[in-house]
Amino acid sequence: MLHKIINRMKIEKKIIYNSLKYRNNDFPLYIHFGYHKCMTVFFSKVLWQMSLSIGKRFKRVSSDLQEFRDCLRTKKYGCFNINNVLVNLEKLPHFLGSHIVRDPRDLLVSGYRYHKWCNEKWVIMNMSEIPIKVFRRCPLEVNFSDILNKIGIEKKYLNKSYKELLNHVDEETGYMLEMEIRKPSFSQMYKWNYNLPNIYELRYEDVFGNEQEAFKELFSFFGIPKNEISNLMNFVYKNSFKQIKKEKNFFKEHASVGISNQWKSEMPKAIQKEILFRYFDLLKNLGYEYSDNF
């Protein structure tokens, strides 16, 4: 506990020092918009370090739109990472942002694998409790009762966790569950305005394995001083996929290796056809392969 307090004091000291160092620079508010299983942890690490370097505080608010609004009002934070929530951008104060998308089919593959073994709170909770306890303040609510009813799964399974359910049903049913959970994310991708001058658009496939070049361009777009960008590049490299996969527990803690087009070999053909049927326009608009040649 003492170690954490001391470390927090050091961080606050650095934030204050850098805020004074750059007091004549008018850095805007920074917001990153993303989706679950779309490099969310990596972006949080890098944006936290970026914020620290220019004297701003960073906040990851995941899918809690109300928390995001509350934190904005306090004006305590200068950089946010918010995921899976469609925000009314017109009501936000001036900001520079980034937005990342990934092939929806690879999002499904990654999520399906991950949710079968991870221990995130909502994944191991009783599904009947999830809408109240986890998605209570999120407009993109997931109602597991409706989802199970739609897919044809008995309601008795609401008394189990989502993780237990995924490991109980067959693969195709598991993917159908993931597809239903992903509806809000896919809807946000479809409705998103990809032509906003203050938001830097990214594709997972362009960033993964090419993290340094991608973030160098993003930092330049954000107006981060060149000397700070140089220092940040070292942090990006140390936390890149190429480096972290060398860690002892990497393959134990990561459900997949993150490569593109996993869906072609991992996703059942019936699910490939279903997602093409449901999200043809989305795949086409995002520039992903949408051929029905299976």
N, C-alpha and C positions, 0 to 999 in steps of 0.2 A: 504493500500500500504506500509506504513512504517513497519507494522508488518511483511509483506512478505520479505521486505529487510533485516530486523533484523534477521529473521529466516534463510534466505539464507546465511547471514554472519556467523551465528553460524554453519551452515552445512559446509561451506568452511573452517572454523577454525578447525572443527573436522577432515575433510579430510586431511588437512595439518598436523595436529598433528599425526594422525594415519599413514600417509605416512612416517613421520620421525620415528615414533615408530617402524615401520617394514621396515626401509630402507635397512636392511641387508638381508631381505627375498626377494627372486626373485619370486614374484607372477606373473603368466602368465596372458595373456589376457583371459577373460571369456566370453563365448557366449552361450546364451540359444536359442534354435530353437523350435518354437511351432506353434500353429494354433489357429485361432479365435475360441472362446468358448472352450478353452482347458486350463483353469486356467491362462490365460495370465495376468490378473490384479494381481492375487495372486503372481505369479512368479516375476512380476515387483516389487512389494512391498518388497518381501523377498530379491531379488537380490540387490535392492537398499540399503537395510539395511546391507547386507553382504559387499557390496562395501564400504560403509561408514566405516564399522568396520576395514577395512584393508587399508584405505586411498586411495581408487580408486573412480573415478566418474562413475556413471551408466547412460546409455542411452537406452531408449526404442524407436526403430525406426519403429515398426509395419511392414508395407509391402513396405516400401520405400527403395529399394535396393541401389539407388544412394546416399541417405542420409547416409546409412550404410557405403558405401565406402568412402564418404567424411569425416565422423566422424573418421573412421579408420586412414585416412591419417593425421589427426590432432594430433593423439596420445594423445588426451585429455582424452579420456574415456578408462577405464580398464575393463568395463563389459557392455555387450549388451543383450537386449532381442529383437529378430527379429522374425517376424511371417509371415507365408504364402508365403515365398519367398525361392526358391531353389538357394542356394548360392554355388558358385564354391569353395569348401573347400580347394582345393589344392593351390589356390592362396592367401589364408589367411596366416598371420604370425602365429607363434606358438601360440596355444591356447588350453585351456581345455574347454569343452563344455558339454551341456546337451541337450537332445532332447526328447520331449514328444509326444505320440500319444494317440488317444482316438478312441473308436469304431466309425467308420464313420457314422453309423446310429444314434448314440446318438448326434453326432455333428450336424446332420441335424435337429433332434428334438429340440435341444437347440437353434440353429440358427433360426429356423422357429418361435419358440415362441418369442424369443428376438426381432427379427426384426419387429414383428407385433406391438410392443409398444415402442421400444427404440427411442431415439432422436439423435443417432450418425449422424454426418454431412452427410455422404454419403447416409444414409438410408432415410433422409428427403429431399434430393436434388432432383431436376428434373432429371430423369434417363438419359435423352438425354445429360446432362452435365457431368455425372459421369466419363466416360472414360478419359476426358481431365483433369478435376479438381482433381480427387481422385487417379486414377490409372496412371496418366501421366508418372511417372517415374518407374513404376513397370512392369517387363517383363511378369508377370502373369496377364495380363490385362483382365478385365471383360467387354465384349461388350454387353450391354443390348439390343441393336437393334437386334443383332444376336440371343440372347437368346429368346427374345419374338417371333421372327420369327420361331425359331425351335419348340417352344412349341405350336405355333398357336394362340398367343395373338395379337390382333390388335395393330398396331404401334402407334395409337393415345394415348395409355397408356404410351408411352415414355415421354409424357408431365406431367406425374404424378411422385410421388416419389415411391421408392421401397416399402416403408412402406404402402402407400395408395394401391398399387397394391396387396400386400399380404393380406390386409384386404378386398379386393374386390373380389378376385378369390376364388374358392372352395379350400378345404384343399389339395386335391391331386395335383392340379395345383400349389399351394403354395409350396409344397414339391418338385415338379419338378423344380421350379425356384431355390430353395435352392440347389438342386442337381447340377444344372448347374453352380451356383456361386462357389460351392465347388470343381469343377473339378481341379483347380490348386492345392488345398490343397491335394486332394486325389492322384493326380499325383506325388506330392512331397513325400508323404508317401510311394508310390510304388517304386519310384526311389532311395529313401534314402538308404545309406549304414549303416546297423545296426551293423556292426562289427568293427567300428573304435575304437582303444584303447584310444583315447583322448576324446571320447564323452560318457557320461553316459546316457544310455537309460532308459526312464521312460514310464510308462503307467498311464494314468489318473486314471484308476480304482484302481491302487495300491497306488497312492498318496492321492486321495480324501478320507477324513476321517482318514487318517494315515499320516498326514502331517509331524509331528515331526520326526517320524522314517525315512521317506523318505528323508527329508532334512538333517538329521544328516548324512546319508550315502552320500548324494550329497556333503555336505560341506567337509567331510573327503576326498572324491575323488578329490575335488578342492584344497586340502591341506591347508584349513583354520586352523589356530591355535586352539588347543583344548579349550583354555580359551575363545576364541571368539565364538566358536560353542556353548558353554554353554550359553552365553548371547543371541545368536541368537535364541536358542530354545524357549526362552520366547516370542520373537517377532513372531515366527512362530505360537506358540500356540494362542496368542492373535488375530491373523489374520486368524486362521483356520476356516473351515466351522462351526464346532461345536460352536465356539464363536460368529462369526459374525451373525449367524442365530438368535441370541438372540437380535440383534439390532432392534429397533422400526420399521424401514422402510425396513427391509430385504426382505420381500415377495413382497413389492412394487417395489423395485429396482432390484430384481433378477427374471428372467423369469422362471427359473426352480430350483429345489433343487439340481441338479447336480448328482443324483444317477445314477448308471449304469443300462443298459438294459431298459431304458425308451421307446425305440423304439418298444418293444414288445407290449406295451399297448397303446402307443400314435400314432405310425405311421400307416397309412392306409395299409392294406394288399397288395394292388396293388403297393404301393411304396416299401414295403419290398421286393417284388418279383423283382421289377425293379432294385433296388440297388444290390440285389444278382446277377442278370444277368450281370449288368455292372461291378461290383467290386468283383466278386467271388474270384479272385486271391489275391486281396488286403486283403480281410477279412481273407482268409486262411493263407497268409504270416504273417499277424500280430497276428495270433492266436486267432481270434475272431470267435464266432459261425457262421457257414455258412450253416446250414441245411436249406432245403427248406420245412420242415414240418410245414406248417402254420396252 
